[in-house]
Amino acid sequence: VVRQPSDKTKFSGLVIAESMPPAGNAHGFEYTSVYTMASGHIAVEILTSGPSMPQSTNKERYADLSMSNDQVNEILAQAGALMKSANGPLAGLPPLRKMILFGTSASSAVLTAYLPAHAVYRTPDMKLIYDGFMPTSNGTNIAKVDVPLIQVPTQHEFENVGTTRQDGDMPGDQYRDFEFPGMGHLDAGHNEKRLPQSACVNPVSKFPMEAYMSVALYHLFQWVDKGIVPPKANRVIIDRNTTNDGSLMALDAHGNAQGGIRNTYVDLPTVKYTARNTPAPVNGNALLCSLSAWITPIPKPELKKMYGSKANYVKKVDARLKELEKAGWSLRSEEHTSELQSHVRISYAV
């Protein structure tokens, strides 16, 4: 599946590819769609999880399709090489300069399993197939590779200590770990048809995963395409005290994680973010609720003391967003207004 700008001349030359997760969701595109399309990038999904998904939608067309788990790395390599070939699906577009492989949760496991194969597979002219990697919703220690890699564990992973691998800039160890406090494993709040509030006991978080996954993708593309090394970021602080909220994180006065890459949702909070929602007793969704974060609103009298008025709150958010943009932790200034509006819209009224 190839998603590209409607105006082919707007193609940036950069591609985000992903292994289609077993459920068929296009998470790489879903979590970065606004940034990806606005920037002229292309998003490619590669089926690696077996034929059941396409067969369920078009049995006749895919009747003779078969694949095994032993073929996953070869499929990723061949499909990636096809994207970079002169006769592939992108023929006729401006040249493809760089392509990264994205993964989230289950597809992050596919990505990490591919890394040893990355050391072997090349295009027919012996060039790299994938120029960088971005495993997300993943907290494991990931093998070193010869291209940049940015890992984005979510609160589900780093709340009980995520990866211990340290950031690196040297060839063969170009690595960053980006930890955004408040971000859940699943972008449930912006996909309510998938996970309606009725499926979970606690209020479903609307933390905008897309905004911050896009920050990470932006830095990875800058790194692989222009050699611009991304900033290093603090990790979430771990105090190994589970009596706070069952996590090992150090929490601030409002119950949100300290440290990590700061954002307006925890720096100017209106809620507390907690990982792992509880499925509703009736028609609950145990898997998706457990993968989503939930919120505890800060009482309105306390919000009044903190911010005074909604107008003052908006002013503070606006100023903080500008600081984060300057530091590289929020996207370009022309997107500032959109992010500000999104923040105020999904936050509780002050």
N, C-alpha and C positions, 0 to 999 in steps of 0.2 A: 504494500500500500504506500503510495507516494503522495504526500500533501505538499503542494508548491504554490508560489504566488500566482494569482490569476494572470498577471502580466509577466511573462517569462523573462523579459529583459530586466526585471527587478531582482532576479536571483542573485544573491550575495556571493555565491560560490561556496557556502558553508552548509553542511548537512548534519542533522542529528538523526542517527539510526538507533533503533531499539528492537530487541527481541519481543515479539508479541507475548504478553503474559498469558497464562493458561485461561484466564477468564475472558480474554479477547480485548481488554481495555488498552487503549493507546496512551499509556501513562506519560511517556516522554513528551508526546505532543500535548496531551491534556494539561500537564503541569507547566508547560512553557509556551502555550499556543499564541498568546498575545504578543509576547516578545519575539517568538520565532517568526510568525507571519509578518509582523510590523518591520522586522529587520530584513525581510527578503530571504530568509533561510528556507531550507527544505527539510521536511520530517519524513522518515522512511520507517515503516514497520516490516519486520521480517518474521514470518511464521516459523517457529521452531518446536512448538509444543504438541505437534501431532495434528492429524487431519480432522479431528472431531468438530472444531469450531467452524471451519469453512463448510464442512459437510452438513452441519446443522442448518446452514443458511442456503446452501445450493448443492443438494445431494447429487444431482445429475452431473453437474460440472466437475465436482471434485471426487467422484466415485472411485477413481483409480489412484487417488493420491495416498501415498503411504510414506512414513518416515519413522525412524527410531531415535532413541536418545543418543545412540552412538554417532549420529550424523549431525548433531547440533552445531559443533564447532565448524564443520565443513560447510554447513548451510550458511552460517554467519560470514565465513570467509568468502564463499563464492558469491553470495548476494552482495556483500560489500564491494568485492572486486568488480562485479557487474555494474554497480553504481558509478564506479570510476572509469569504466571502459568507454571507448569512443562510440560504441554501438549499443549502450545500455539505455535504460529508461530516461536518462537525463540528456541524451544526445539532442543537439540543437539548442541547448541552453548555454548561457555563459559558462566557462570552464569551472568544474568543481575543483576547488583548491584544497579544502580540508574536510574530513568527515570524522565525527566522534561517535562512539557507541555509548548509549545511555542505558541504565537499568534502574528499576525500582523494585524493592522487595523480591518477589520470585524472579523477575528478570535481572535483578542485580546478581542473583546466584548464577544465572546463565552467563552474565558478563564476567564474573570472577573466574568461572570455570573455563572461559575462553582465553584468559590471559596467557597461559602456557602456550596455547596454539598461536597466539599473536606473535610469539618469538619465532615461529616457523613460517607461517603463511605470508605470502606477498602477492602483489598483482603480477601479471605475466612479465612486466618490465622490471620486476623486483623492487617495487616501491611499497610503502606501507599501505595496508588496507584501511586501518583505523588510525587516525593521528592523535587520538586522545580518548580517555574513558571517564565516565561519570556515573559511578554506582551510588544510588540514593536509597533512603530507607534501609540502610545497611550499616551495621556497626562492627563488622569483622575486621581483622587485620588483613589487608590486601597485599598481594605480592607486588614487588617492584617491577616496573616495565620501562621500556626505553622511550616512552612518550608521556606527556603530562596526564595526570589523573587527579580529579577532584572528587572527594568522597563527601556525601551529605547524609550523615546519620540524623534521624529525627529524635524527638524526645522519647519515643518508645525505645530507642537504642541507647542514647547517651544518658538516660536517667539512672541507669545502673552500670555506668562506665562503658563507653563505646570503645572504639579502636585506640590502641596505645601507640600506633605508629606516629612518628613525628614528621612535621612538614619538612620538605626538602626541595632544593633548587638545582642540585647537581645533575648532570646527565645520568640517566638510569635511576634517578630518585627524584623526579619532579612531581611533587605531591602536596596536596592541601586537604585539610579536614575542615569543613565548614559546618558549624553547629548553631542552629537558629532556635533559641528558646521559644517554646510555645507551639512549634510545628509538630503536628502529629504524623504518624506513619501513613495515614490515608487522608486525602483531601476531601473529607466527607462534607464539610460545610458548603462547598461550592458545587456539590453534586448530589443534591437532596433527593433526586429521583432514585439514585442508587441506595442511599441511606437516609430515609426520611426520619424525622425526629421521633416518630412513633415506634421506630425499631429499637430505640435505646432508652434507658431510664433517665440518664442525665442530659442536660442541654448540650446538643452537638456543637462543637467548636466551629467557627467560621474563619479561623486563622487562614490567611491567603497563601497557601503553599506555593501557588503559581508565581507570586511576586518574588519569592526568595529562591526557589529552584531556578528561576530565570536569571537571578543575580549570579548564581554559581555557573550556569551555562554560559552566560556572557563572559565571565572571567576565563573559562576554559577555552572558548573560541578565541579570545584575545591572546591567550597563551600559545595555542597551537598554530594560529594563523599569523600573528605578528610578533611573537616572542615577548609579549608584554607579561611580565611575571606578576601574578595576582598578589594582593596584600596577604600577609599572614594574619590569622585570627586567633583570639583567645578561645580556649575550650570552655565548656560549661564547668563550673566549679563543683567538685565532688567533696562532700564532707563525711561520707560513709555513715550517715545517720538516718536510718529508715523511720525514725519516730516522727519525722516531719510530715510526709505524705506517703510513706512506703518506698520512697526512692532514696538513692544515695546522693542526690543533688543537694547543694546548699541553696536554700530558698530565701528570697527577699521578704520584706514585711508583708507583701501581698500574696505570697505563696508561689511566686514564679521563680524560675531558675536564675541564679546569678551566673555571670560570665557568658561565654559564647559570643556569637555575633549579635549585637544588640539591634533591636527593632522597636518601632513605636508602640507595638502591641504589648510589650513588656516594660518598656521604659516609661510609657504613659498609660498604665493599665486601666482598664475598666472591669476586667475579669481576671480570674486565676485559671491557668491552663493545666489540666491534668491528663496524663496519658491513660488509655484503656478505659473506654466507656463500658457500661454494663448493658447487656441485651434486655429488652423489655420482656416481662413474663409471657405476654401474648404477642405473637407475630414478631418476636425479636429476631435480630440477626447477630448471632454470637460472634461470627468471624469478623464482620465489618465493624461492629461496635467495639470489639477488642482492639481493632487496628486504628480506631479514631480517637481523637482527644475530646475532652469535654470541658465545660466552663462552669465556674462559680462566680456569679456577678458580685462585684464589690457593692456593698449597700449604698444607696443613693445619698444618704446623709454624709457618708465618708467621701464619696465622689465630690460632693459640694465643697467639703473642706479642702480636698486636694486641688480642685481646678476652679472653683468659684462659679463659673458659668460655662455653658457650651461654647460660647464665642471665645473665651479664654482658653478652653481646651483645644479648640481648632487651631488657635494661634500657636500653642505649644507644640502640637503635632506638626504643623507646618514648619516651624523652626527646626525641630528635631529631624524631620525628613531631609531638610537641606543639609544638615550636618552629615547624615548618613550617606547622602548622595556624594558629597565631597570626599568622604572616606572610602567610597566604592561599595557600600553595602545597600544601596538602593539605586534603581536604574536611572537612566538619563533624566535631566531636568525637564525635558518636554513631557515626560510621563509623570512628573511630580503631581500635577493637579489630579490626575486619574487616581493615583495611589492615595492622595489625601482624601478624596471623595469616598474611595472604597473604605478607608479606615474609619471615617466618621459614620458611614452608612452601617457598617457591621458592628460598631461599638454601641454599647448602651447609651441612651441619651443621658446627658449630665443635667 
